[in-house]
């Protein structure tokens, strides 16, 4: 069985106190979906906000506020071009072979996978490791690390990869909806802008949140 998940690269959130977060291994990967518990959602929001915690420079953004919460969220709430470190993870449960996104890859770049399905036939996803997807007729071959001569690989039909990519997109939409409900409870004063920022980071429309959700 082949499993494909949108994942966020996570570090251990030691000393973070602005809201509850879960414990994770440093530089592991958290699958994003609508099935996360509140502490896991808090961890994902923390990671995306921290990754985009960039001071205003020569742009039109307002200056960073003085309060700790507003300061930490400032980049996520005000930047147009946001990043979400990670990407898509593929696991062959029969063999244990796992393809993970490399360094400098982000969930906002997941559309590159379509190049291997319907585009020029190949796509890369960061480095260290350096994964590669390439279409070979009706099959897509996923090489775990092209820097290794004997790299493990996963092969699956193009039609199955299309289905898995569509499922991953639904997982991200479900995560955004869950995060919006989380923000309404934990960060109500920032919820509207936070939801929009998370949507920009993931390249999705902002979710519509029902009252009292």
N, C-alpha and C positions, 0 to 999 in steps of 0.2 A: 504494500500500500504506500502511495506517495502522499505526503502531507506538506502543504505549502501554507506558510503563516507570515503575515506582516509582523515584523518584530522591531522593537526599539532597543538600542544599545543602552544598557543601564550601568551605573556605577553604584557602589555602596553608599547610601545617603546618610553617612555618619554626621551627627550634630545638626541635622536639619530639623527645625522646630516650627516652621510657619504653618504646617498642617500635617496630619498623620500620613506616614509613608510606610511601605513594606520594606523588609530586608531582602536584598538580593546579592548574589555574588558579584564582585566588581567586574565590569566589562563583560557581563553576560547579556543575554537577550530576553526581553519580555514580549511574549506574543500579545498583540492588541486585538481585543474583541469586545463584545458586549457582555462577556462572562467574567470580567474582572471584579474583585471585591473593592470596596471603597479605598482601602490603603494602597492597593495596586494602582488604582486610577490616580491617586495622589502622587505616587511615585512617577508615573508616566508624565503627569503635568509638571512635576518638579524637574524632571530630566529635560523636557522640551524647553521649559522656561530658562533653565540654567544654560543650556546650549546656545540660546539666543540672547544671553545677558550681555549686551554690547552697548557701550556708552554712545549717546548721540554725538555725532561729529558734524560734518558739513552737510547736514540735511535739515529737513523741516520738522523733525521730531521735537517734542517738548523736552526740556531738561529732566533728568532723572529725579523723581520725588525723594524726599528725605526719609519717609517712613519705610521700615524694612520690607514690608509686604509689597508696597507699591514700587519700591526700588527693584526688588527681585523680579517682579513681573513686567518691568518697564519695556524690555526688548520685545517680549512676546506680545504685549498689548499694542505696541506702536510701530513695529517694523513691518514693511510690506513683504520683504523677501525673507522667509523663515525656513529653518532647516529642522529635520527630525532624524537624528542619527540612527542608522539601522538599515532596514530594507526588507527583503523577502528571504525567509529561510525555507529550505526544502529538505525534507527527511524521507529517506527510503526506509520504512520500518522493517522491511524484510532483510536488508543487509546492514542497517545501522549507518549507512552513508549519509552524511549531512552536509549540505551546502549552506554556508552562512555569508552574509554580506561582508565585504572587506572594509578597511579603514577608508574614511572620506566618502562613503556611500550613505545615502539618506532615503527615507521613505518617499520623499518628494520626487525621487528619481525612478520610482518603480515603473513608470511608463516605458522605460528603456526595455523592459521585458517584452514589450510588444514588437520590438525590432526583431527578436528571435522568432516570433510567431508570424508576423505579417509584414515585417520590414525587410531590411537587407540580409537578415538571416543570422545575425549574431549580436551579442551585447555583453559588456563587462560590468562588474559591480564592485568597484573599489580595488584595494590592494592589501596584501599581508593579512589574509590570503587574497588571491586574485582569481575570483570565480568567473566563469565564462558560460554563456548559453549560446548554443549554435544549432540551427535547424539543418537536419540532414534528411531531406525528403519529407516523409510524414512523421519523423521522429525529431525530438529535441534532445540534444545531449548536453547535460549540465556537468561541467568539469569543476571540481571543488577548488582546485588551485593550479592554475596554468604554470606556476613557477616550479612545480614538481613534475619530474619526468614520469613518475608512476602515480599521478594523482588519481584518487577515486573519482568515479563519475556516476551520474544517474541518467537513465534514458527513459523517456516517456513519450506517448503519442502527442502530437500537436493539439489534437482535439481535447485531450485530458488537461494539458497545460492551460488552454483557454478557459476551461471550466474552473480550474483551481485559481487562476488569476481573478476570475469573476467572484469566486467565493471569498478571496482575500479582500477584495474591494468592499464586499458586504460587511466583512469583519471590521474594517476601518470605519465604515459608516455607523455601525452599531457602537463602536468605541466612542465616536464623537457624540452620539446621542447619550451614552452613559456618562461621559465626561461633562456634558452640559447639565445633566441632572445633579452630578456631584458638585459642580461649581455653584449651582443655585443654593445648595445646602451649606457648602464650606466657604465660598468666597462670593456671597451675593452682591457685594458692592462692585465686583469686577467681572461678574459672570458674563455679561453681554460681550464685552471686549475680549474676554478670555476665550469664549466659544469661537469668536471670529478668528482669533489668533491661532488656535489649534487647527481650525479648518484651513487657514492659509498654510500652516506648516505641513499639512498632509495633502494639500492640493484638492480639497473637497469643499462643497458648499457648506456654509455654516448651518448647523442643525436648527430646526424649529422646536422650541421647548414649550410644552404645554404648561399653563399656569399650575402652580402647586405640585409640579412633578418632582 
